[in-house]
Amino acid sequence: MNDFSDLGLKKSLVSAVNALGYTEPTAIQLQAIPFVLANRDVMARAQTGTGKTAAFALPILHRLSDTILDTPQVRALVLTPTRELAQQVYKSFKQYAENTELTIGVAYGGVSINPQIAAINGGIDVLVATPGRLLDHLINESLSLINLTTIVFDEADRMLDLGFKDEINRILNRAPATRQTLLFSATFDNEIFKLSKSLLTDPTIIEIGERNSAATKVEQVVYCVDKDRKRELTSYLIGSKNWHQVLIFTRTKQGADELAKEMLKDGIKTQSIHGDKSQGAREKALADFKAGKTRALVATDVAARGIDITDLNYVINYELPYVAEDYVHRIGRTARAGKEGLALSLMSPDEEWLLTAVEKVLDERLLQQWLPGYEPDLTKTEKRVNQARKPSRQKLRQKALGQKKQSHKRR
């Protein structure tokens, strides 16, 4: 099976996909599309950048196009954890539906709700939304889910991490009990399986690649460096190697702003993107980055959701994440659509335990290097925090997720 038409998809959808340069289905598409077409509940896991959106979008559009309504009503709903991902998924649906009469809508916070209400009143078949803004519409009765036939939870693991469980329950209470439910994620853990039991009915479970593994074409390197020299090393690497479109991850919003400010002083055109910035500022920063006007973009984990740049070659973990699974999502921003990429992590001596947690999730050891001239000061080794006194991973996870929950509302 080497063509999308072999999957039983309508010619209008196949031609739209081919026009985008995609001729052969990916592994997740090959396995998921037939079950979605058969109206089965599906729980699917695949690495970021492997074509998960098309795996559910194409069969949904195929089924909806069998019946075109005079006044379109929301029959398919895609829930995403962030605004950026909502925009990305919306764009994909629009492209795939180019040759159909189906209408696609999007709803997320941070912008006026009125244009969204107008679009919904005009009629839409598929709605891509964030949970908070969707609830706004439901509470204001500007939207009804009475005709909903399919609901998709995209990046379901991030939904849980961002504390959307209550919102999900309130949304489902307003949705038909009989429906098709699809759950797509880059990682599976116990919480995801627990959630699936309450959402899905006799689901088909699809897993592509090893569980919680990184994309195979990402070269992963860890540089050991003192914390107070990380910024210097980051600017040095970008400048000396002439890197462009470098995505850099920090753990906090303040850290993202401070790093971007200091890198600008180093002559590296840099912007930051995080949940405290307005939607307009986030969209402009992302647009400048995609257009190559900005050389480096410093982001938090939440804000980076939905950054989809096919030719993004470099990801730098300026700080390793407290939630080890976030590492998989971070480096999944590169090596997309079968391309190669480099994921570089800067680790100070007191962060070794965070690397250990990441390696446990990946079930592999990562290559550690010391860059000449930037070796960590070994005299600081004695000052490392006693491992026994470090907070447990569970407490750190709660701390990290607590920070995220404060900024997730109305995304």
Protein Blocks (a to p, Z undefined) as FASTA:
>chain_A
ZZfklnopafklmmmmmmnopabdcfklmmmmmmmmnopacdddddehilpmmmmmmmmm
mmmmmpccfbacdfbdcddfbfklmmmmmmmmmmmmmmpcbdcddddehiafklmmmmmm
nopfbdcddfklmmmmmmnopaccklpcbdcdehkllmmmnopmmmmmmmmmmpcfbdcd
ddddfbdcfklmmmmmmmpghiacddedjehiacfklccddddddfklmmmmmmmmmmmn
opahiadddfbfklmmmmmmmmmmnopacddddfkbcfklmmmmmmmmmnopambdcddf
klmgopacfklcbdcdfbacfblmlmmmmmmmgopehiacdddddddfklmmmmmmmmmm
nopacdddddehiaccfklmmmpccfklpccfklmmmmmmmmmmmmmgoZZ
